[in-house]
Amino acid sequence: MNFNIRKQCFSILVVLLLGCYACAEDRPNILFIIADDASRESMGVYGSTYVETPNFDRIAREGVLFTQAYNCNPKCAPARACILTGRYSWQLKEACNHNPFLSDEWAFYPFLLEDAGYFVGFTGKGWGPGIYRGMDGGPAKFKQFNPAGHPFNQRTLRPPYKGISNVDYAGNFDEFLDRRPANQPFCFWLGTKEPHRGYGKDNWKLDGRDLNKVQVPAYYPDNLTIRGDLADYAIEVEWYDRHIGLALQQLEQRKLLDETVIIATSDHGMPFPRVKGQIYDDGFHVPLAVRWGSKIAPQRTVTDFVSFPDVAPTLLDLAGIPPHAQMTGKSFKPQLLSKQSGRIDPARNHALLGKERHDIGRTDGDRLSVSYPSRAIRTDNYLYVHNFKPNRWPGGDPEFGLLNCDSSPTKTFLESLLKSDPDYRFYEMSFGKRQQEELFDVLNDPDCIDNLATQPIYKDTKDRLWGQLKRELTSQEDPRILGDGDIFDFYPNCRIERQQKLYKKPSYNPVEIFNSKYGDTNQ
C-alpha cells in the first residue's frame, strides 16, 4: 500500500476514533520551538559559560532535560524531514538530501494533528530549504504549503543587530493564538532563523561582549578571530532564547502554559567548520528540553537516547492518536511521564546517524553534486562512523569553495593557513579527507579529535559497532547498505541554475538525469 492511500486510510481512522478520545480540551496543546543551527553546548543548562539561555533552561528546570538527543542527519532539510515524518533519514528517499524536491509521498505530523481536530500553524523557518512538489504539482502550492503547518509570518520587528531576521516569531505565535477557535487544541511550530549565518561581523563589540568568556572547541585554534565569531554566534542564540521567553509569557497570560507540551530544540550544531553538516558529536548531538505542567515531573534529567524520527510518533501519542503507518521512530512519551531520572528504558542505549548529499560542489569523475555518504552509531561511550566514499571531500571540493560549510570568519581563517603553518592541522580536521572508519571515545574525547579506528586494541569494539550498525540499517532497508546507495547522488538538488553556473555547464539538468536513470518517480 503506498503512502497516499495510507494517508487517506489514516484520516478515515482518525475520524472514526475521535469519538473514543478524550474531549478536545483534555488533549494537550503543542508548542514546538526549534533553532536554526544552535549547538547543544550553547545552552546554559548544558554548561555554556558565554551564551545565556535562561528561557531554554527554564523549560529544562520545570520539565525534563534529555542528555542523549540526536538529529539523525545534521543538516536543516533532512533533519526537519525526520522530525515531521517520523522516519529515519535514509528511509526518506529524496528527503535524505538537502535542498530536495520534496514529494507528496510523505505524511507530516502537523497535518495529521489537523485531521484530528488541532489548529495548526508555524512561523519563521519550517521545513526547508527545498521545494515541495505538492499533490497538484503547481507553483502556487510551493509558495503556500510548508510541512510544518499553515504560515503565520505577518508580524515583523526591527532586530537589534545586522544578520538577525525581522520576523517577530513570538508576535506571530500571539497572532496564531488570537485566531485559535475556542477550546480547540493547537499545534504550533516556532522556528527561528537564528543562529543561521550570516551574522553582522563584530556584533559582539556593539553588544559589549567579553571574549575571555568564550569557549573555543579543541578542533579550532584559539585566537581573536574565532573568539569573535563565536561571540557573534552567541548573540543570535540568545535571540532564539528571547523568543522562547516571550512565547512562555503569552501562554502564561492566556492561562495555557500548563496545558501545553513545550518542546525546545535545534536542528543541528552551529554553522561552523566541522560542526554543521558533519558526522561528529557537535553536529548531531542536539539540545532537547520538554515541559508540560504537572504532567512532567520537574528537574529531571533523562539519559535515554531519543532521535528526531521519534518526535512525530511522540506528539501523536500525546494527542491520543495512533502512529501513522509510515513512522518508524518510537514514541518517548514514557520518558516524558516517568517520575524517574537517568535511563528509563535500558533498550534506548544508542542512536543511528547518517548523511548523504548536503550541498552542491562535490564531484566524482563525471558525476556532479554527489553526496558524502556516511552512517554512524552513537552509544554512551563511543561514536563509530563509516564513510562509504572516503575518496570524496567531506566539506565539498576545495575548487568549488568547500560549500558544505557556511562562509564565516572562522572558515576564512582556516582556509588562509599554509601547510607549513603549525595550525594547519585545524584546517585538515575541518576539510581534509577522512578514513573509511572512525571511532571516538566520546567520554574522554567529546570533540572527536582522536580517531581510534586503526588501533588494534579497539578492533573488537569497532567491529561490534559496525556489525550492529549494518544489522539495524539492513532491517530499515537503507539503500546505502543494500547496495543501492548511488540513488542518493542522483536525487536532484532543486537549485539547478546555481549548479549550472558553478560547474559552468548551462545544460546541466539533474531532474532529467534522474528521470533518465530511474524514471519519473516524482522523486
N, C-alpha and C positions, 0 to 999 in steps of 0.2 A: 504494500500500500504506500503510495507516495505521500509526501508531507502535505500537499494541498488538500488531498482527501482527508488526511488525518486532522488537519485544521478544522475542516467542516464538521467532522465527527465529534471533535473535541468541543466545538461551540454548541452542538446539539446536546452533548452530555452535560455541559455546564448548565444549560437552561433547565434540563430535567432534574439536575441535582440541587439547584438553587433553593428549592423548597425545603430541602433537607438541611441546609446550612443554618447557622445562627443568623438572626436578623442583621441587617446591614450595619447597625451601629455597634454590634459586637465584633465585627471584623476590623482588624487594625488598619489605620491609615499607614501609608508607606512613604517615607521621605528618603530617597537615595541620593547621597551627596558624593560627588566624585571630582577629584582634582585632575588636572591635565599635566602629568609629568612631575609629581611630587614624591620624593623618596620617603620610605618608611622612617629612616633615621632623622628626617627633618621634623618629625613631630616630637614635641617636648616629652610626651609620655614614653616615647621610645629612647629618650636620652639625649635629644638635641640640646646643645648649650647656646646656640646662636640664632635659632629660629623659635619664636614664641607662638605657641598654638594653644591658647587657653580654652578655646571652644571645642576643638577636637579632643583635648584632654578631658574636658568636662563630660563629653559623651562616654569616654572610656571610664571615667571615675563613677559616673552614675549608671553605668551599664557594664558591658563586658568588653575586654580588650583581647584580641587574638594576636598571638605572637608568631603563628605559623600560617600566615595567609599569603597566597600566591596567585599570580595573574594568568598563568598558563602560557602566555605568549606576550613578551614585553614590548608591544607597540600599540598605538592608540586603537586603530580599527580592529585588528584581531582580538585584542584584549576585551574591547567593548562588545564585540560579537559573541565572545564566550559568555559574558555576563547576561546578555539579552536572550540568548538561545538556550542556555543550559547545556551546551555541548563543548567538548574539547576541541581545541583549535584545529587539529589535523582531521577532525570529523566534519569540518565546515567548508570543505571544497575551496571555492574562490575566497571565502571569508577568512581563511587562514592567512591570507596575504594582506598587506597594507594597500590602501587605495584600490580596492577591487570594484568591479561591477557586481553589487550585491543582488543576488537573485531573490525572487519571491518564494523560494522553496521553504524558507525558514519561518517559524512562528516566533514571535517576540513577546516576552512576558508582560510588558505593559498592556498590550492589546489583548492578551489572554485575560488579564485582570479586567480590562474594559468590557470584554464579553461577559464577565461575571458580575458586572454592575459597578465597577470602580470608575471614578472620574480621573482621567489620565492626562498628564502634561509633562513638558520638560522646558528647561531654559538653558541657554548657553550652549555648551557642546554636548550633543547626544552621541549617537553612533557616528563614526567617521574617522578619517576622511575616506571618501569613496562615493560611488553613485549607486543609488538604489534603483534596480530595474523593476519597479512595481508591476503589478499584475496587468495594467493597461500598457506598460512599456512606454508611456508618453513622457515628454519632458516636464509637463505640469506636475506629474507625480513625483519627479525628482525634487522639485522645489518644495512641495507641500508635506511630504511624508518623511518622517525620521523614525526608525525603530524604537527610539526612546520615548515617544509619545507625541502629543499634539503641541505645537510650539507656543511658548509664551515668552516673547522676546521684545515686547513693545517698549518697556521702560528702560531708559538709559541714564547714565550719570557721567559726571566728569571725574575720571580717575586721577589719583594723586600724582602719578608719575608716568612718563612715556613707557610704552610697552604693555601697560595694563589695559584690558578691554574696557569699553564703555558700557557693556551690558550690566544692567542692575539685576543681578541674579536674585537677590533676596526680594527686591521690589517686584520682580516678575512672579516669584512664589506668592507674594502677598496678593497680586492680581489674580493668580490662579485660585487662591483660597476665597477671594471675593466672589468668583464666578462659580464656585462649587455649589451644586444643589444641596439643599438642606438634608442632613442625615445621610448623605451619600459618602461612602468611604473613598479616599483618594489615594492615588499613586503618582508621586512627582519625582522627576529626575532633575536634580540641581547640579549641572555640570559646569564648573568654572573653566575658563580658558587659561587660567594660570596654574602653575608657573611655566607654561609653554613659552618657548622663545618666540620673538626676540624681546630682550629687555632694553630699557634705556641704560646706556653704558654709564657706569658710576652713579646710578641712582642711590647707591649706598652713601655717597658723600652728601647728597641732598637730605638724606634721612638721618645723618649723623651716626652711622654705624661704626662700631669698634671692630676692626679687622682682627684684632688679637683674640676675639672670642670665636672666630670661625674655625670649624673643624675640617681639616684637609684630609681626604682619604689617602690611604697608602699607595694608591696607584697614580697619584699626581705628585709632581714636585711642589714643595711648599714655597710659594712666592706671592708677591703682592697682586700680580695679575689674576692668579687663580683665587686667591682670597677675596678679591674684589668681585670677581664673577660669582662666587658662591654667596657673597653678601647681597648682590643684586637679586639673585635667585631667592634668597630668604625673604625679601620684601614681598615677592609675589606669592610665596607660600602663605605668608601672613594675610594676604588679601583673600585667599581661599578661606582661611580660618575665620576672617572677619565676617564673611557671608554665612558661615556656619552659625556664628553667634546671632546674627540678625534673623536667620530663619528660626532658630530656637526661640528668640523673643516673640516672633509672630505667632508661633504655636502656643506659647505661654499666654499671650494676650487674648487669644481665642479659646483658651482652656482646652486645647487639643494636644498639649505636649505629651501627656502620659497615655494618650490613646494612639500614639503614632510610633511605629517602628522607625527608628532613625539609624541609618547606616552611613558611615563616613569612611571613605577610602580614597585611593588614587589608582589610575590605570596602570602605571609603572613608575620606574625610578626617574630621577631628574634628567633634564636634557643636556647631558654632559657626555664626553667621550667615555667609552667602556661601561656606560650605565644604560641609558635608554636604548632599547633595541638589542641588547646583548644578554647572552645566557650566563650571567654572573649574578650573585645574590642581590646586589644593589639594583639590578634591573628588574627582577621579577618578584622580589620579596616585598609585599605591599603592606601599608598600614590598613588596619580594619578595626573599627570600634562600633558597637551596636548598643542602642538604648531603647527600652520600651517600658517606661513607667515601672510599676511594681511587678510586671511580668518577668523582667530580667533582674536578677539579684545584682546589686551594685558592687563595684570594686572587685570584680572578678577578672582573673586572667586565665585564658584557656589556651592550652598548647596543642590542641587537636589541629591537624593540618586541614585547611579548607582552601578551596580554589575557586576562581571565577565561574567555572561551569556549575558550581554548587549554589550560586546566588539565585538564579531563576527558580529552581525547584524549592528552595527555601522560602522564597516570597509567596509562591503558590501554596505551599504547605501552611504558612502562617495565615493565609486567607481562607483556608479550608477547601482548597481546590486541588484536585488530583493532578499529579505531574503530567505534562504533555508527553506524548509518545516519543518525540524526538529527543527528549532530555536524557543525557547520560550522567550528568552531575548528581550529587546526592545532597539532600536537604541537611542543613546543620541546625535545624530547629531544636533537636535535643540538647545541643551545646548551648543554645541561647537560653533555654528554660531550666537547665540544670542549676542547682544551687552550689555546685562544686566549682573549684578552680583546678587548674592542671589539665591532665589528659583524661577526658571524659570517656572517649571511645578508643581503646587500645589499637583498633584497626586503622584509625586515622593517623598513621605514622609516617606518611611520605606524600609528596606531590610530584606529578608529572608535568614536564615543561617542554616547550619546543618553539621553533620558528621556521619560517620558510622565507619568502621574499618580503622585505620591509620596504625598501626604496629602490629606485632605479639607479643605473650607473654601475652595475656589476655585470661583467660579460664572461663567457666561457666559450672560446672558439668563436663560431659564428652566431652563437646564441646571445641575445641581448636581454637585459633586465632579468637576470637569473637570480635565484634565491641563494641564501646561505643556510642550507638545511642542517638543523641541529635538533636533537632530542636530549632530555635530561631527566634525572630523578634526584630529588632533594629529600634527604632524611634528616633526622635530628642531628646527626654527626657529619654527614658527607653530602657533597654535590658531585654527581657523576654526569659528565657531558659527552655526548658522542656527536662529533662534527662529520657529517657524511661526505662533504666536499672540501677537505682541508686545502685543496689547491686554490680555492677561491678566497678573495679578500673579505673578511668578516664585516668590515666597515664600508665596503664598496671599493671599486678600483681607484687607486690614487690618481690616475689620469683624469678621472671624472669628478674629483673633488671629495672623495670619501663621503658619499651622500647619505649613507646610513648613520650619519652623525650630524646633528644640527650645528649650524655655524655658531661660533661663540669665541670670546677671548681665550678661553681655555684651549679650544681646538686650534685656534690660530697659533698660540704659543707652542703647542706640541708639534705642529707642522713646521715651525721655524727651526726646530732642533736639527743639528747636523749629526751624522753618525759618530763623529769624533767627540760630540758633547757628552759629558758624564751623565746628563739627564736623558739621553736618547732612549734609554730603556723604558721610559714612561711613554714615549711615542709607540714603541713596539708593543707595550701592554695594551694600548688602546686600538692600534690599527694594524699591527703585524699579523701575519698568518699564524694559524693555530694548529696544534697537533690534533690528530683524529680523536684521541681520547684525552679528557681532562678529569682530574679527580682532586677535590679540595676538602681539607679538614676544616669545615666551616666554624667549628667551635674555637679553634685556635687561629684560624686564618679567615675571618669574616669578609675581608676584602678580596679573597680568592686570588692571591698572588702566587702561591707556591703550588705548582702542578705536581701532584704525587703519582700520576698515572704510570710513569716509567720506572718507579722504584719497586724492586721485586717484593719488598715487604708488604706492599699494598695490592699485589696481584689478586689475591683471593677476594679482597673487598671490591676491587674494580670489576672482576668477572661476575661476582654475585649481583652487583647492582646492574650491570649491563644485561645479565640474564633476566632479572626481574623486569627491567625496562622493556626488553623485547617481548616478553610474555604478555605484559599488560597492553602494550601498543598493538600487538597482534590481535588480542581479544577485542580491541577497539577498532580494528580494521583500518589502521593507519596506513595510507598508501605508501608512505616512505619505507615502512618496514616490510610491506607486502610486495615491494619491487616496482610499484607504480608511482614513485615519488616525483618523477620528472614532470608530472602533470602540473605541479605547483609552479614550475618555471614558465609554463605556458598560459596559465590563467592570466588574462590581460590586466595590466595596470591601466587605470582609467585616464591617466594623464598622457594621452597619446601625443599631442603636439609637443609637449616638453621633451618627450623621448626622441621625437623626430629631430628636434633641434640639438639635443645633447649628443646624439650619435651621428648627426649630420646625414641622416637618411630620411628625406622628405616622404618617401613612400612607405616607411615602416608602419605597419598596422597590426598590432598584436591581436586584435579581435579576429581579423581574417586568418592570421597564422593559427590561432587556437581552433577556429572552426574547420580549417582545412585538415587539421590533425585529429581532432576529437569530435567534429561535427558540431552543429549549432545546438548545444545543450542548455542554452540560457546561462551557461557557466555555473 
